[in-house]
Amino acid sequence: MPALLPPIPPGAVVVTIGDSIMRGWGLFDVQAWPALLAAGAPWHLVNLACDGAGFVTMGDGCDTNFMGLIPQAVAAKPTAVVIQSSSNDMGQSDAAIEEATQQTMAALRAALPHATVVALSTVWNADTTWPHEITSSSAAIERAASHQQAYYVDLGQPLAGHPEWMQPDGVHPTADGQQAIADAVQREIAPHVAP
């Protein structure tokens, strides 16, 4: 991975691809972590995150997995794309997650050869231990990022140990949880952005 992420120029479009956590399930759109980062920024956000979707798993709200969101991403003419692996791929084999992640990241790079692509690790809930697929999906997107000249960012688990940041379903973060994810993304990306 190159040492520095390029800064996002004013007027640019940033597309985000992910799951219901990225979409801000149960909250207002402006409370989702991508919107929190975009608030007041000189660039425009197009959040394509889809409930239930993953690299393998078909989403409830979009009837596709992440691969199927690429045409919408291309149509937005983005300068940058942020794509995040998902806990929705739990129950899938490591091999299936790896194959789907590699294929999707390759297709994204082929469709947007000049865009900056940032790949984020999988976020889990407030539990301080997590299923094997959370680790394997993060590792898969890290490998795929390295093959596609993308930037990989390991967010850790910003919700871990904070049950007060979770909605009653125990899966989706509250507004405070979304802010914690936004803070983690900002904290991890900011040192790598060229001045």
N, C-alpha and C positions, 0 to 999 in steps of 0.2 A: 504494500500500500504506500502511495506517495506520502511524504511527511505532512504536507499541508493540504487542507481542503481549500479550494478557491472561495473567495467571498461571493455572496449572491448579489448581483448588481441590482440597482433600483429598477423597478418595472418588470423584473423577471417573474416567471411563473414557477412555483414549486409544487410538484405533485406528490402526494403521499398515498402509499398502497399498504394496506394492513387490514386488521380485523376490527371487531366491535370495541376493543379497548381504544384503538386509534380513532375510531369514529365518535367515541364518547357516549356509548350506549347508556340510556337512562338519564342523560343530561341534555342541556341545550348545546347546540353545535359549537357555540363560542367557548364552551367549557372543556372541549376535547383538547388534549395536549398540543396537537399541531396548530390549532387556532390560537392557543395561548402564546405559542412562539411567534405566530404571524401577526399578533395584535400590535399595531403601531409600526410594523416593519415596512420597508419600502417595496416589498415584493408581494405577489398575489398567490394565495394558497388555493389549490384544488385538491380537496381531500376525497380520494376514491375508496377509502376504507369501507369494508363490507362485513356486516354481521355474519359470523359463522365461517368466514372464508380463511383459507390457509394456502400454502403452496400445493398441497394435495387436496384438501377438503373443499367441497363446493359450499359457497356461502348461501345463507338463507335469504339475504336481502338483494343478492345480485345474480343468483343462479349460476355462479361460476367460481373458479378458484382464482388465484392471483394472475395466472397466465391470461385469463379472459379479460382482465382489466387493462392490459397493455394497450389495446386500441384507443381506449378513452384517455390514457396517459399521453399517447402520441398526439391525439387530437388537441390536447391542451397546449402543445408546443412548449414543453417545459425547458427551463435552463437546468433544473435539478429535480431528481426523483429520490424520495426517501421511501424505502421498502423495508418492512419488518417481518421477521419470521413470527409464527403464531402458535399458541397453545391449542388452537383448533386442530392441529395435526397430531394431537395426542391419540394414541391407539394405532397410528400408522407405523410401519417398520422403519428402521433407520435407512434401509435401502430405498424405500419409497420416498421418504422425505428428501434424501440426498438427490435422487434422480429428478424429482419435481423441482427442487430448488435450483439445481444446476440448469435445467432446461428453461425455467422461467427467467432466471438471471441472464442467460445467454440470449433469449428472445428479446428481453428488455434492452440489452446492450445493442443488439442488431437493429432494433427499431429506433433507438435513440443514441446513435453512435457518438454524438457530441455532448450529450448531457452529463452532468455530474450525477453519479449514482451513489447514494449513501445507504448502506445496509445495516440494520439495527438488530441486535440480539432479541430473543424472545423474553417478554415480560410475563412473570407469574404473579400470583395473588399474594396475600399477606403471609402465607405460610413460609417458614424459614427453611423448609425442605421442599423439593419439587420433583416431579416425575422425570424419569430419564429422558423423555422426548424433549423437554425444555432445553436440556444441555445439548442433545444431538441436533435439534433444529437450529440452535445458535451456531454450533460448529459447522453445520451444513451451509448456512448463509455466509459464514466467514470464508469458507473455502470457495464458494461460488463468487464472492466478491473479489477474491484474489485472482480468479481466472478471468474476470470481466472488467478489470481496471476500475473497480469500484472501491469505495472506502467502507471499511467495516468498523462499527462502533459498538463496543460491549458496554451496555448500560448497567450491568449488574442486575440486581433485583431491588429497585427503589421502593417497592411496596412491602417488601419483606419485614415482618415484625410490626406492622401497623394495621391491625384489623379495623381501627377506627377510620381508615382511608378506603374501606370497601363498602359497597352497597350491600343490602341484605342478602343478595344471592351469593355473596362471597367470591364472585368472579370478576365483577366490573368495579373499577375504582369510582369513588365519589369525586366531587370537584376538587377536594384537597388531594386525593390520590392522583388525579390528572395533573395537578400542579406539580406534584412530586416527580412525575414522569417528565414533564416539561423541563423541570429544573435539572434532572439527570441528563437529558439530551443536551441542554444548553451547556452544562458543566463539562460533558465529555467532548462536545464538538468545538466549543469556543477556543480551546488552546490550539486547535489544528487549523483554524481559519487564518489565512494569510491577511496581513493588515492592508 
